[in-house]
Amino acid sequence: MLYYLFEYLDKVYDVPGAGVFQFISFRAGMAVIFSLFISMITGRRIIRYLQKMQIGEVVRDLGIEGQEKKAGTPTMGGIIIISAIIIPALLFARLDNIYIILMLITTLWLGFIGFIDDYIKVFKKDKAGLQGRFKILGQVTLGIVVGATLYFHEAVVIREEVALPLEFETSAEVLALEEHDPTTATYIRESVKSTKTTIPFLKGNEFDYASILRFLGENYAFWAFLIFIPIVILIITAVSNGANITDGLDGLATGTSAIIGVTLGALAYVSGNIVFADYLNIMYIPYTGELVVFIAAFVGACIGFLWYNSYPAQVFMGDTGSLALGGIIAVFAISIRKELLIPVLCGIFFIENLSVVAQVTWFKITKKRFGQGRRLFLMAPLHHHFQLKGYHEAKIVQRFFIVGIILAVFTVITLKIR
């Protein structure tokens, strides 16, 4: 909203300094500041309100030392995170940008599903919460909306090759030329609809989902949505559930999400900047630079919430926050065509999810074969395994953070490892 106000003041009244809102870096910085303010300052009041309303966590007896102390800690703190993301995004992002619209829808939709789940647990005293099939239905619905929009919307395009003429020194000159002189195809290719994405380690660094359907003949690209949309659904469901599972130790999901958010912000910036895209030899995706403003608010919200969520936690985010965080990460990665990097970047979420699947699968196999189920881990997800091995909760979280940072750095350098 403020973007349009200051754009008006700059163009109509030539107000000094109003033009600074044209810069993504400035608006991203303001989004971080505002999200930190909202999550840290107003977060305290929300926590007090949750305590007053006795909206406390219902803790399962897992046999882990110190687990009982968490009982009664205010939950549904994801409201703080969502507020700290939505408000700065509305203030500083361009609301006519299709990617920003999708991110806002994702945040509110999954936050609402998580809120219902927490409400059932807290107020209905049902530890199971919202039935799994309804959660999946909500995630699948979102996946269809996101996948269809990214596939069919006219503004969602890529430029496969960007070759800058030597006489142009700034991206502003190139963009101006591109907008006013369409005959410059010698330098910049025309925007095209594509289902290409970034794939690590391969020389071309790109993979086209449509290529899976080559067996259909010459018009195989027309049916690419049959592959693309299910993949989007799968990624959104997997990552949002992965974040939900990871949210088992104080600050773990919050801090891990912040690390992932910083990395996604860097990838969005270079993918949406014509100069950096050319330098790194990666696909240039017009209009995705605006996503930097949104992810800045996301990171600020996570860090601000971590102030209260770090050990010993004063508030838990609940499914209201964890489902939204995972969904935001998934949709953001898909939007900038980096979703195939998720197993690396979101390695913590991935291994936590995998540990649960492996534990359940192995238990069923061994029970069928030997009559008694056996376990790969002392307890799943993986963070509980380390707790039962005697590691302190804070140490586990800090070490997971270190691993998360290593994975984030490795994700970035995969852009050049081919």
Summary of the structure (lengths in Angstrom):
residues: 418
radius of gyration: 22.7
end to end distance: 41.4
largest distance: 80.1
contacts: 1450
relative contact order: 0.15
helix: 68%
strand: 3%
